[in-house]
Amino acid sequence: MTGKLKVEEGDRVIMSRVILALDVIDEKTAMKIAEETAPYLHAIKVGWPLVMNAGMDVVRKLSQLKPVICDFKVADIPNTTRLIVRGAKEYGAYGIIVHTFVGHDSLEAAVNEADDMKVYAVTEMSHPGALDFMQPHTEKMVKIAMKYGVTGIIAPATRPSRLREIRKIAGNLEILSPGVGTQGGKAREAIENGADYIIVGRSIYKEDNPKEAAKKLYEETKYV
């Protein structure tokens, strides 16, 4: 991984808070968008739609531009979790996203296998369905994630009050917050309520000018 996590402005270096959710399915399109937006990103998040169509090697290729987080939302027994985390690490991933609801042993397996790769645990998702089963258990999942040493957690930009409450519980854990843009979450509001980074997909990659969309979000959040 050679990409910077910082944007240089004259003699100043300013951290980007923007993570691009690159949920396209064509490798050529993915690389073009990544190249255009990279100067304004903290990282690139890839999931099953892109990997299933382009193969895991796309992780290695994108990692030459920016750190890549594999959003595989791993939800399996410890041994299978370990194998998936190992695979992501072998392709140069900077981080991986796993589910917390499967329990402490799977979470522990992910962290142990990851070594110096980042592990982010899902504690509450951004879509309405997260209220059905996840939200009643969010506090417990945050505490389990903290206990087993993850780098950070996933919490929703679409519900700022929830994000604020989760931050109170999460202490110094990084919070990656999805749902900005198309789902209704606001970039600056998410940062002000406790997110370290915002995750943005369609509101960047579906725009006519993805670079300008990424730059706008970077500018909106860089000093918050």
N, C-alpha and C positions, 0 to 999 in steps of 0.2 A: 504494500500500500504506500503510495507516494503522495497522495493528495493532501493538501493543507486543510486544517480545520479552521483557519483564520483568513480574514480578508484584510489586505493591506490598503490603507488609505493614506497616501503620502508617507509620513514618518510614523504613522500610527498603525497598530495591528488590532483589529476589532473582531471578536468572536462572532461567528454566525450562529443564529439560533434556529435555522431552517433545515429540516430534514425532508428531502424529496421522496415521496412514496411513488416509486416508478412502476406503476401498475399497468404498463403497456405489455403487449405480448410479442412484439417484433424486436429482435436484437438491434437491427439497424436504427430503428426509431429510438430505441432506448439509449443507444450510444450517442446519437445526435442530440437528444434532449439533455443528457447528462453533460456532454461537452459544453453546451451552451449555458447551462445553469450553474455549473461547478463553482465559479468564482463566488457565488452567493450562498453556498450550502455548507452546512456542518457535515452532513453525511447523506448517503443515498440508501433508501430502504427498498429492498426487492422482496417480492413474495412469490407464491406458487404460480400465478399467471405468467410471469416472465420466465421463471426457471423451467416450467414445464414445456414451454415452447422453444426457448433458446438454449437450454441446458445449463448446468452448473458453472460452466466455464465463463458465463457472462458475469459471474461474481468476480472472478479474477480480472476480467477486462475492465469492469467498472471501478475496481479498486485502484487502478492506475490513475483515476481521476479524483476520487474521493473515497473515504472510508465507507464500506458497505455493511449495512445491517441486514441480516437475513431474517425476514419476517415470516418464519415458518410456524409460529404459534404452536410449538411442539407440545403435544398433550398425550403422553404415552408412559408406559412403565419405565423404570430407571434405565434398564439396559438399552431399550430402543432409543430413549432420549439421548443417552450417551453416544450412540452411533450417529445420530443425526447431528449432534453438536460437533462431533469429531469431523464429519464430512464437511460441514460449513467452514471449520477451521482450516482444513486442508486446502480449501479453495481460496483462502486468504480473507475470509470475512473478518470484519472489525468487531461485529457483534451479532447476537442472535436473540430472537424474541421467543419466549416459552410461556406456556400457560401455567398459572399458579394453582388452579383448582384441582389438578391431578394429585397434589399433595407434596409433603415435605421431601420424600425420598427421591422423587423425580426431579424436584428442584435442586436438591443437593447433588444429584448425579450430573445435572447440567453445569452447575458451577464448578464442580471438580474437574470435569472433562474440558471445560472451556480454557482453563489455565489463564493466559493473559487476554483472552478474547472476552468482550463484554457480554454479560447476560442481562437481558431486560425481561421482567416478569409482568404479564398482563394482570392487572388488578381490577380494572373496569374499562370496558370498551365504549366507543363513542356513539354507537347506534341505539335506537330506542329499545331494542330487545335486550340490551344489557341490564335493563331495570328488572327483567323477569327473574333472573337467577343470580347474576353476578353482584349487583349492588348490595343485596342483603349481607353478602359475605366479604365485601371489599376490605373492611378494616382488618379482618382476620388474615386475609391474603396479603395485605401490605406488611403485617407483622411477621408472617412466615417468610416473605421475601427478604425482609431485613435480617431475620435470624440466620438465613442460609447464605447470606453474602452476595446477593446479586448486585450488579452495578446500578440498576435503576428499575423503574416500573413504568407501566403504561397507564395513563389516566386521561379522562376525556376533556377536550377543549369545548365540547358541546354543552357541558354543564359546569360553568365556572364555579358555582358554589360547592359542588362536589370536589372539584379540583382543589379548591382552597382547603376543604376539610381533609382531603387526602394528604396534602402537603404538611399539615399539622402532625399527622401520624408518621409520615415517611422520613422525617428528620433530614439528613443530608443525602439521601438517595436521589439520583437523577430522576427527573420526571420527563418522559417523552409524551407529548400530548397530541393525539390525532383528532381529526374532525374539523380542522380549520378550513374555511372556504365553502365548498359545496355542501357540506353537512351542516353548516351554520355557525361553526365556532369562529371566534374572532382572534386574530393573531396576538395583538397587544394585550387583550383581555386575558388570554391564556397565560401569558408570561407574568402579568401582574398578579394572577391568582395562584402562582406557584410552579408553573411549568418551567423547566430549563430549556426545552426545545419544543418546537411545534412540528408536527408531521403534516405535510400538505401534499396532496396528490393531484386530483383533477383540476384544481384551481391554478396549477402550474402547467402540467403537461398537456392539458386540453386547450390552453390559451393559444391564440395565434402567434404570440411572441413569448414563449416560456421563459426566456432569459429576463425579459422585463418584468414578468410576473414574479419570478424569484427575487429579483432585485428589489421590487416594491416591498415584499414581505421582509426581506433583510433590513431594508431601511426602516420599516415600521417597528422592528423589534430590537435593533442593535443596541439601543441605549436604555432599554427598559430595565 
